[in-house]
Amino acid sequence: MDSMELGAPDGVSARLLWDPATSPHDRRRMLARELVAARLHVDPDDVRIEREAPAQFGYHTRLFASVGGEDVPLAITTTSVRGATVVAVSDPSTVVGIDLRDPRPDQDTWREIHRHSHLWPGTAETDYLAHWRAVQAILAADARGERVRTDSVVLDAGLARGWVVDRPARYQVADVSRGGFLVTLAYGPRVD
């Protein structure tokens, strides 16, 4: 049950773990502990990972790290699909969004991709999928999720940069796929 390092850009550390026998929450904690320990050059056993306490009803996935009882000033971003989890750790001044998916989407996903990705006629399915992955990573970085329409995400021609039309934030997009999973990161400076 070894995790795989993803070729994340400077300032971001990311790992992928595929283990269907372990819960997504446990995979998130294990990966976060590994990444924080490596970043701070401490033993993973010295890192404590806790989930955000809910202020109201709901499920909160945000994780926080501490070492020796002191909070660690790092942002932890996670996502899971079935038996796979990706965790990214960055400085709090960097926003990260992650899209994780299988390389062969089901028919419902393909319909959704084609309905929302307005690409030119004759576009290959792989291009539709790459476009969709970048859009989803940017939406994850934006943090408003499904409240934002997918067609309000603008990407450059090379799918290397993008933004949501009503926000000043600009994101870089990186394909860091590994181990049979498609992984896309959107990252950029936090704009408040």
C-alpha positions as CSV (number, residue, x, y, z in Angstrom):
1,M,0.0,0.0,0.0
2,D,2.6,2.5,-1.2
3,S,1.6,5.9,-2.3
4,M,2.9,7.4,-5.6
5,E,4.4,10.9,-5.8
6,L,2.8,13.0,-8.4
7,G,5.0,15.5,-10.5
8,A,3.3,18.5,-8.9
9,P,4.6,22.0,-9.8
10,D,6.8,24.0,-7.5
11,G,5.2,24.9,-4.2
12,V,2.8,22.0,-4.3
13,S,3.4,18.4,-3.1
14,A,1.0,15.7,-4.2
15,R,0.6,12.0,-3.8
16,L,-1.8,9.3,-5.0
17,L,-2.9,6.2,-3.1
18,W,-5.0,3.4,-4.5
19,D,-6.2,1.0,-1.8
20,P,-9.9,0.0,-2.0
21,A,-9.6,-1.8,1.4
22,T,-9.0,1.5,3.2
23,S,-11.6,4.2,3.7
24,P,-11.2,7.5,1.8
25,H,-10.9,9.3,5.1
26,D,-8.0,7.0,6.2
27,R,-6.3,7.4,2.8
28,R,-6.5,11.2,3.1
29,R,-5.0,11.2,6.6
30,M,-2.2,8.8,5.6
31,L,-1.3,10.8,2.5
32,A,-1.5,14.2,4.3
33,R,0.7,12.9,7.2
34,E,3.3,11.7,4.6
35,L,3.3,15.0,2.7
36,V,3.4,17.2,5.7
37,A,6.2,15.2,7.3
38,A,8.3,15.3,4.1
39,R,7.7,19.0,3.7
40,L,8.7,19.8,7.4
41,H,11.4,17.1,7.6
42,V,9.9,15.4,10.6
43,D,8.8,11.9,11.3
44,P,5.3,11.1,10.0
45,D,4.4,9.8,13.5
46,D,4.9,13.3,14.8
47,V,2.3,14.7,12.5
48,R,-1.3,14.8,13.6
49,I,-4.0,15.2,11.0
50,E,-7.5,16.3,12.1
51,R,-10.7,17.1,10.2
52,E,-12.3,20.5,10.4
53,A,-14.9,20.6,13.2
54,P,-18.4,21.3,11.7
55,A,-19.8,24.7,12.8
56,Q,-23.2,23.6,11.6
57,F,-24.8,20.5,10.2
58,G,-22.8,18.9,7.3
59,Y,-19.8,16.9,6.4
60,H,-16.5,18.8,6.3
61,T,-13.5,17.3,4.4
62,R,-10.9,20.0,5.2
63,L,-7.9,18.7,7.0
64,F,-5.5,20.5,9.3
65,A,-2.0,19.4,10.4
66,S,-0.2,19.9,13.7
67,V,3.2,18.9,15.0
68,G,3.9,18.9,18.7
69,G,0.6,20.6,19.4
70,E,1.3,23.5,17.1
71,D,-0.7,24.1,13.9
72,V,1.2,23.8,10.7
73,P,0.8,26.6,8.2
74,L,0.1,24.4,5.2
75,A,-3.1,24.0,3.1
76,I,-4.3,20.4,2.5
77,T,-6.5,19.6,-0.5
78,T,-8.0,16.2,-1.1
79,T,-10.2,14.3,-3.5
80,S,-11.2,10.6,-3.8
81,V,-12.7,8.4,-6.5
82,R,-13.7,4.9,-5.5
83,G,-10.5,3.3,-4.1
84,A,-8.1,6.1,-5.1
85,T,-7.3,9.3,-3.2
86,V,-5.1,12.3,-4.1
87,V,-3.8,14.7,-1.5
88,A,-2.0,18.0,-2.2
89,V,-0.2,20.1,0.3
90,S,0.8,23.8,-0.4
91,D,1.4,27.1,1.3
92,P,-1.9,28.7,2.4
93,S,-1.2,31.5,-0.1
94,T,-1.7,28.9,-2.9
95,V,-5.1,27.6,-3.9
96,V,-5.2,24.0,-5.3
97,G,-8.0,22.2,-7.0
98,I,-7.8,18.5,-7.9
99,D,-9.7,16.5,-10.5
100,L,-9.2,12.7,-10.2
101,R,-10.9,10.2,-12.5
102,D,-10.6,6.9,-14.3
103,P,-9.3,7.1,-17.9
104,R,-12.6,5.6,-19.3
105,P,-15.6,7.6,-18.1
106,D,-19.0,6.0,-18.1
107,Q,-21.7,7.0,-20.6
108,D,-23.4,9.4,-18.2
109,T,-20.1,11.2,-17.7
110,W,-19.6,11.4,-21.4
111,R,-23.0,12.9,-21.9
112,E,-22.3,15.5,-19.3
113,I,-18.9,16.3,-20.8
114,H,-20.4,16.8,-24.3
115,R,-23.3,18.8,-23.0
116,H,-21.0,21.3,-21.2
117,S,-17.8,21.3,-23.2
118,H,-18.4,23.5,-26.3
119,L,-15.5,22.4,-28.4
120,W,-15.2,22.6,-32.2
121,P,-16.7,19.9,-34.5
122,G,-14.6,16.8,-35.0
123,T,-12.8,17.2,-31.7
124,A,-11.3,13.9,-30.4
125,E,-12.8,12.3,-27.3
126,T,-9.4,12.6,-25.6
127,D,-9.5,16.4,-26.2
128,Y,-13.0,16.6,-24.7
129,L,-11.8,14.6,-21.6
130,A,-8.7,16.8,-21.2
131,H,-10.8,20.0,-21.4
132,W,-13.3,18.6,-18.9
133,R,-10.6,17.6,-16.5
134,A,-9.1,21.1,-16.6
135,V,-12.5,22.7,-16.1
136,Q,-13.2,20.4,-13.1
137,A,-9.9,21.1,-11.5
138,I,-10.5,24.9,-11.8
139,L,-13.9,24.5,-10.3
140,A,-12.4,22.6,-7.4
141,A,-9.8,25.4,-6.9
142,D,-12.6,28.0,-7.0
143,A,-14.3,26.2,-4.1
144,R,-17.9,27.1,-5.1
145,G,-18.2,23.7,-6.8
146,E,-21.6,23.0,-8.4
147,R,-22.8,26.5,-7.7
148,V,-20.7,27.6,-10.7
149,R,-21.7,26.6,-14.2
150,T,-19.0,24.7,-16.1
151,D,-19.4,26.9,-19.1
152,S,-18.3,29.9,-17.1
153,V,-14.7,28.4,-16.9
154,V,-12.4,29.9,-19.6
155,L,-9.3,28.0,-20.7
156,D,-6.5,29.0,-22.9
157,A,-5.9,27.1,-26.2
158,G,-3.3,24.8,-24.6
159,L,-5.3,24.1,-21.5
160,A,-2.4,25.3,-19.4
161,R,-4.3,28.3,-17.8
162,G,-7.8,29.1,-16.9
163,W,-10.2,31.1,-14.8
164,V,-13.9,31.5,-13.8
165,V,-15.4,34.6,-15.5
166,D,-16.7,36.3,-12.4
167,R,-13.5,35.9,-10.3
168,P,-10.1,37.6,-10.6
169,A,-8.2,34.4,-9.7
170,R,-6.1,32.9,-12.5
171,Y,-5.0,29.2,-12.3
172,Q,-2.2,27.2,-13.9
173,V,-3.3,23.7,-15.0
174,A,-1.1,20.7,-14.8
175,D,-1.7,17.1,-15.8
176,V,0.0,14.9,-13.1
177,S,-1.7,11.6,-14.1
178,R,-0.1,8.4,-12.7
179,G,-0.9,4.8,-12.0
180,G,-3.8,4.4,-14.4
181,F,-5.6,7.5,-12.9
182,L,-6.1,10.8,-14.6
183,V,-5.1,13.6,-12.2
184,T,-5.3,17.3,-13.0
185,L,-4.2,20.1,-10.7
186,A,-5.3,23.7,-10.9
187,Y,-3.2,26.0,-8.8
188,G,-2.6,29.7,-8.3
189,P,-2.3,32.5,-5.8
190,R,-5.1,33.0,-3.3
191,V,-7.2,36.0,-4.2
192,D,-9.4,37.4,-1.4
